[in-house]
Every structure is written in C-alpha cells, then in structure tokens.
Amino acid sequence: MALKTFNIDEKVYKKFSNICKENGISMSKQVEFFMKAQTAEEKKVRKKFLDRLKKIRKGKFIKISDFSKEFRLE
C-alpha cells in the first residue's frame, strides 16, 4: 500500500468521515473502491436489466413538443 495525499474540501471530508465512523467502515477502503470502480475496464451489466431496457425502448410513447404546456400544474 502507498500513502497518498489529496486536497479535499474540509466540510465534505468531515461529513464523509462521520458517515464512515457511524457505519464502522474504513474511509480509505471506500476511496479505494471508488477508484477501482472508476478505472474498471469493463462495466458489467446484468443481462436481465438489458432485456428490460430493450423492452421499454420498444414501448409505445406519445410525442410531446412542450412539456410545460401539455402538463401545466394549476
């Protein structure tokens, strides 16, 4: 493991630190997990999700040119 230094906003750091402490998790591991997810070469998506998405895209839709005029809340 290597020790690294980052410049992080103090408010963000304190808030995240408190969340980690309250949940008994390691802040450095959470940062490592984030970095791994961002640098992963291949994002894996479940086939079931892709099939549902394909079905939704084939659905019947109505065309709306101006949402605010069509669905005015009064």
TORKOL-4160 file (C-alpha; in steps of 0.2 Angstrom, whole numbers, padded with zeros to 4 digits, m for minus):
74
<pt num="1" X="0000" Y="0000" Z="0000"/>
<pt num="2" X="0005" Y="0018" Z="m0004"/>
<pt num="3" X="0002" Y="0033" Z="0007"/>
<pt num="4" X="m0006" Y="0047" Z="m0004"/>
<pt num="5" X="m0011" Y="0065" Z="0000"/>
<pt num="6" X="m0027" Y="0073" Z="m0008"/>
<pt num="7" X="m0034" Y="0090" Z="m0006"/>
<pt num="8" X="m0052" Y="0088" Z="m0001"/>
<pt num="9" X="m0065" Y="0101" Z="0005"/>
<pt num="10" X="m0065" Y="0101" Z="0024"/>
<pt num="11" X="m0084" Y="0100" Z="0025"/>
<pt num="12" X="m0085" Y="0086" Z="0013"/>
<pt num="13" X="m0071" Y="0077" Z="0022"/>
<pt num="14" X="m0079" Y="0079" Z="0039"/>
<pt num="15" X="m0096" Y="0073" Z="0033"/>
<pt num="16" X="m0089" Y="0058" Z="0025"/>
<pt num="17" X="m0078" Y="0054" Z="0040"/>
<pt num="18" X="m0093" Y="0054" Z="0051"/>
<pt num="19" X="m0103" Y="0043" Z="0040"/>
<pt num="20" X="m0089" Y="0031" Z="0039"/>
<pt num="21" X="m0087" Y="0031" Z="0058"/>
<pt num="22" X="m0106" Y="0029" Z="0061"/>
<pt num="23" X="m0106" Y="0014" Z="0050"/>
<pt num="24" X="m0090" Y="0006" Z="0055"/>
<pt num="25" X="m0082" Y="0007" Z="0038"/>
<pt num="26" X="m0064" Y="0012" Z="0033"/>
<pt num="27" X="m0063" Y="0028" Z="0024"/>
<pt num="28" X="m0048" Y="0024" Z="0014"/>
<pt num="29" X="m0056" Y="0007" Z="0008"/>
<pt num="30" X="m0071" Y="0017" Z="0002"/>
<pt num="31" X="m0060" Y="0029" Z="m0008"/>
<pt num="32" X="m0051" Y="0013" Z="m0015"/>
<pt num="33" X="m0067" Y="0005" Z="m0020"/>
<pt num="34" X="m0072" Y="0021" Z="m0029"/>
<pt num="35" X="m0056" Y="0022" Z="m0038"/>
<pt num="36" X="m0057" Y="0004" Z="m0044"/>
<pt num="37" X="m0075" Y="0007" Z="m0050"/>
<pt num="38" X="m0069" Y="0022" Z="m0060"/>
<pt num="39" X="m0054" Y="0013" Z="m0068"/>
<pt num="40" X="m0063" Y="m0003" Z="m0072"/>
<pt num="41" X="m0060" Y="m0008" Z="m0090"/>
<pt num="42" X="m0077" Y="m0016" Z="m0092"/>
<pt num="43" X="m0093" Y="m0012" Z="m0084"/>
<pt num="44" X="m0104" Y="m0027" Z="m0081"/>
<pt num="45" X="m0122" Y="m0025" Z="m0083"/>
<pt num="46" X="m0134" Y="m0039" Z="m0079"/>
<pt num="47" X="m0142" Y="m0047" Z="m0095"/>
<pt num="48" X="m0159" Y="m0046" Z="m0086"/>
<pt num="49" X="m0158" Y="m0027" Z="m0085"/>
<pt num="50" X="m0153" Y="m0025" Z="m0103"/>
<pt num="51" X="m0168" Y="m0036" Z="m0108"/>
<pt num="52" X="m0180" Y="m0025" Z="m0098"/>
<pt num="53" X="m0172" Y="m0009" Z="m0105"/>
<pt num="54" X="m0174" Y="m0016" Z="m0123"/>
<pt num="55" X="m0192" Y="m0020" Z="m0120"/>
<pt num="56" X="m0195" Y="m0002" Z="m0113"/>
<pt num="57" X="m0187" Y="0006" Z="m0128"/>
<pt num="58" X="m0199" Y="m0003" Z="m0139"/>
<pt num="59" X="m0214" Y="0003" Z="m0130"/>
<pt num="60" X="m0227" Y="0015" Z="m0136"/>
<pt num="61" X="m0224" Y="0033" Z="m0132"/>
<pt num="62" X="m0234" Y="0049" Z="m0135"/>
<pt num="63" X="m0224" Y="0064" Z="m0143"/>
<pt num="64" X="m0225" Y="0080" Z="m0133"/>
<pt num="65" X="m0217" Y="0095" Z="m0140"/>
<pt num="66" X="m0218" Y="0107" Z="m0125"/>
<pt num="67" X="m0220" Y="0098" Z="m0108"/>
<pt num="68" X="m0224" Y="0113" Z="m0098"/>
<pt num="69" X="m0239" Y="0117" Z="m0110"/>
<pt num="70" X="m0245" Y="0099" Z="m0110"/>
<pt num="71" X="m0244" Y="0096" Z="m0091"/>
<pt num="72" X="m0247" Y="0113" Z="m0083"/>
<pt num="73" X="m0250" Y="0111" Z="m0065"/>
<pt num="74" X="m0263" Y="0124" Z="m0059"/>
